[in-house]
């Protein structure tokens, strides 16, 4: 597959509707990219480094994922997620909050996790990472009044997801636990949109979406038999949401064609 040509064709087709950036990697080498270092408003993709932070700390023995965190009934962040609805439950384990943060993109779970670890602590940890300059965690979710924007680049988003998966591979006892919310992701209209794992043997798709006004992102891992492809697809200034989703679905279909072409 000529990735550069395929990406160029898609970029030309969808240019009137979105500003986009992508990065595609097979786990060993980069396959293609476009605007990979450009910073985009992160939306819920900012949840990826928070997820990695907690599992890394847990594996190092610095925290217990079963520890319960009190979540006040009032003032919960709305938007995506379920905690702002399930207000009768005030204690959640760190692991439960992590699963909710990814699988249903829960904003309140994310904010509780940021608060528990400390925003500055996570920011300092991010600076130690090779992808640290490709991401900026500046505020809590839904805190529009701050005037701050969380940002991430396509390459940064891909590298974070890749490190999450590698962490599970290095520690098999928690591999399934780490990957579970990505495999059970509620939002599948982006990169996996044209595909159905139930109808395609040996295909697994793990992804995390992000959306806000004028923003539609998806970052994913496609596994087919013994092959893998990581892909980050970020959009901003989206003029037609359906076109942004179609663009991501087309990319996902290309990834699957690439994987099956090498059978």
MIKOLPA-973477 format. One record per residue (C-alpha): residue in three letters; y, z, x. Coordinates in pm, whole numbers, padded with zeros to 5 digits, always signed. Each point is the difference from the previous one (the first is absolute). Layout:
REM MIKOLPA-973477
ALAYZX;...
REM end
This chain:
REM MIKOLPA-973477
UNK+00000+00000+00000;UNK+00347-00090+00124;UNK+00172+00326-00089;UNK+00344-00113+00115;UNK-00012-00303-00227;UNK-00131+00198-00298;UNK+00269+00264+00041;UNK+00270-00264+00035;UNK-00111-00173-00321;UNK+00008+00328-00194;UNK+00336+00100+00150;UNK+00154-00331-00107;UNK-00148+00020-00349;UNK+00121+00353-00071;UNK+00327+00006+00198;UNK+00217-00041-00314;UNK-00148+00315-00150;UNK-00057+00253+00282;UNK+00088+00099+00354;UNK-00327+00080+00170;UNK-00171+00118+00315;UNK-00367+00005+00089;UNK-00238+00103+00276;UNK-00371-00089+00005;UNK-00254+00139+00249;UNK-00378-00022+00029;UNK-00035+00338+00168;UNK-00003-00157+00347;UNK+00287-00247+00001;UNK+00295-00111-00209;UNK-00074-00302-00217;UNK+00347-00069-00136;UNK+00339+00154-00065;UNK+00341-00071-00146;UNK+00298+00233+00033;UNK-00250+00262+00117;UNK+00260+00221+00170;UNK+00259-00013-00277;UNK+00057+00330-00177;UNK-00046-00004-00378;UNK+00073+00278-00252;UNK-00336+00176+00010;UNK-00046+00120-00359;UNK-00348+00156-00026;UNK-00126-00152+00325;UNK+00174+00300+00159;UNK-00294+00205-00129;UNK-00232-00150+00263;UNK+00136+00191+00303;UNK+00003+00325-00203;UNK-00366-00056-00083;UNK-00086-00066+00363;UNK+00196+00307+00113;UNK-00200+00234-00223;UNK-00343-00135+00086;UNK+00083-00002+00369;UNK+00117+00361-00019;UNK-00310+00101-00197;UNK-00237-00162+00248;UNK+00181+00178+00284;UNK-00055+00330-00182;UNK+00368+00064-00068;UNK-00035+00023-00379;UNK-00259+00042-00275;UNK-00012-00281-00256;UNK-00139+00246-00256;UNK+00312+00218+00023;UNK+00174+00026-00337;UNK+00367-00090-00037;UNK+00206+00130-00292;UNK+00177-00274-00192;UNK+00268+00128-00236;UNK-00023-00114-00362;UNK+00366-00100+00000;UNK+00193-00254+00201;UNK-00297-00220+00085;UNK+00078-00351+00124;UNK-00070-00265-00259;UNK-00079-00367+00044;UNK-00353-00085+00109;UNK-00271+00263-00008;UNK-00132+00265-00236;UNK+00129+00338+00121;UNK+00319-00030-00204;UNK-00227-00023-00305;UNK-00262+00264+00093;UNK+00251+00285+00016;UNK-00250+00260-00124;UNK-00169-00006+00343;UNK+00209+00171+00266;UNK-00238+00017+00296;UNK-00146-00300+00177;UNK-00191-00024+00327;UNK+00148-00204+00284;UNK-00293-00238-00031;UNK+00063-00051-00372;UNK+00366-00073+00066;UNK-00092-00249+00274;UNK-00243-00181-00231;UNK+00260-00015-00278;UNK+00268-00121+00242;UNK-00204-00309+00085;UNK-00223-00080-00298;UNK+00271+00035-00268;UNK+00301+00004+00236;UNK+00111+00339-00129;UNK+00361+00074+00098;UNK-00013+00374-00066;UNK-00317+00035+00208;UNK+00180-00182+00281;UNK+00305+00225-00020;UNK-00215+00315+00001;UNK-00179-00125+00312;UNK+00328-00084+00175;UNK+00140+00342-00089;UNK-00312+00188+00108;UNK-00015-00164+00342;UNK+00377-00023+00039;UNK+00196-00325-00001;UNK+00119+00054+00357;UNK-00352+00076+00122;UNK-00131-00328-00141;UNK+00299-00188+00141;UNK-00066+00148+00345;UNK-00368-00091-00023;UNK+00089-00358-00097;UNK+00204-00035+00319;UNK-00315+00067+00205;UNK-00176-00303-00145;UNK-00001-00350+00145;UNK+00125-00123-00337;UNK+00265+00272-00020;UNK+00297-00237+00027;UNK-00141-00217-00276;UNK+00040+00266-00265;UNK+00274+00233-00119;UNK-00086+00293-00228;UNK+00342+00132-00099;UNK-00037+00160-00342;UNK-00225+00123-00278;UNK-00130-00237-00266;UNK+00238-00072-00291;UNK+00293+00162+00186;UNK+00241-00285-00063;UNK+00300+00233+00002;UNK-00039+00054+00375;UNK+00112-00356+00067;UNK-00277-00028+00259;UNK-00273-00264+00007;UNK-00351+00030+00140;UNK-00088-00315+00195;UNK-00304-00164+00154;UNK-00087-00333+00162;UNK-00306-00211-00083;UNK-00143+00061+00347;UNK+00065+00373-00028;UNK-00170+00020-00341;UNK-00304-00188+00128;UNK-00026+00214+00313;UNK+00010+00322-00205;UNK-00276-00115-00236;UNK-00204-00118+00298;UNK+00036+00344+00162;UNK-00105+00172-00323;UNK-00319-00208-00012;UNK-00067+00052+00371;UNK+00035+00377-00048;UNK-00278-00012-00258;UNK-00215-00214+00227;UNK+00038+00252+00282;UNK-00089+00290-00230;UNK-00284-00119-00226;UNK-00025+00333-00185;UNK+00338-00065-00163;UNK-00006-00381-00006;UNK-00090-00029-00369;UNK+00252+00269-00091;UNK+00278-00182+00186;UNK-00080-00340-00151;UNK-00075+00114-00357;UNK+00351-00024-00153;UNK+00058-00345+00151;UNK-00326-00129-00143;UNK+00082+00158-00338;UNK+00360-00119+00007;UNK+00137-00026-00353;UNK+00242-00284+00077;UNK-00190-00322+00077;UNK+00241-00273-00110;UNK+00116-00082+00355;UNK-00220-00112+00287;UNK-00332+00060-00185;UNK+00129-00157-00323;UNK-00204-00322+00003;UNK-00322+00173+00106;UNK-00252+00234-00161;UNK-00225+00207+00224;UNK-00244+00050-00287;UNK-00069-00373-00008;UNK+00002-00058+00377;UNK-00281+00174+00192;UNK+00095+00152+00338;UNK+00375-00011-00068;UNK+00207+00317+00025;UNK+00377+00009-00043;UNK+00209+00303+00092;UNK+00372-00012-00075;UNK+00323+00188-00059;UNK+00285-00144-00199;UNK+00370+00077-00004;UNK+00261-00099-00253;UNK+00355+00075-00103;UNK+00293-00200-00133;UNK-00024-00339+00170;UNK-00288+00115+00221;UNK-00371-00088-00017;UNK-00233+00087+00289;UNK-00371+00017+00066;UNK-00189+00098+00314;UNK-00374-00043+00010;UNK-00330-00029+00178;UNK-00258-00261-00103;UNK-00359+00059+00112;UNK-00266-00264-00041;UNK-00345+00060+00151;UNK+00087+00089+00363;UNK+00351-00148+00007;UNK+00339+00155-00069;UNK+00355-00120-00054;UNK+00305+00225-00028;UNK+00306-00139-00175;UNK+00348+00130-00079;UNK+00206-00197-00251;UNK+00352+00131-00063;UNK+00272-00134-00232;UNK+00362+00078-00069;UNK+00277-00156-00209;UNK-00270-00101-00247;UNK+00150-00222-00268;UNK-00319-00046-00202;UNK-00264+00273+00012;UNK-00274-00238-00112;UNK+00073-00227+00295;UNK-00021+00289+00248;UNK-00336+00099-00144;UNK-00122-00360+00005;UNK+00102-00029+00367;UNK-00205+00307+00089;UNK-00297-00121-00204;UNK+00011-00334+00182;UNK-00004+00183+00333;UNK-00299+00207-00108;UNK-00184-00313-00102;UNK+00071-00154+00341;UNK-00140+00308+00171;UNK-00320-00024-00203;UNK-00032-00372+00076;UNK+00042+00078+00369;UNK-00273+00266-00015;UNK-00245-00219-00189;UNK+00071-00311+00209;UNK-00145+00184+00302;UNK-00333+00090-00166;
REM end
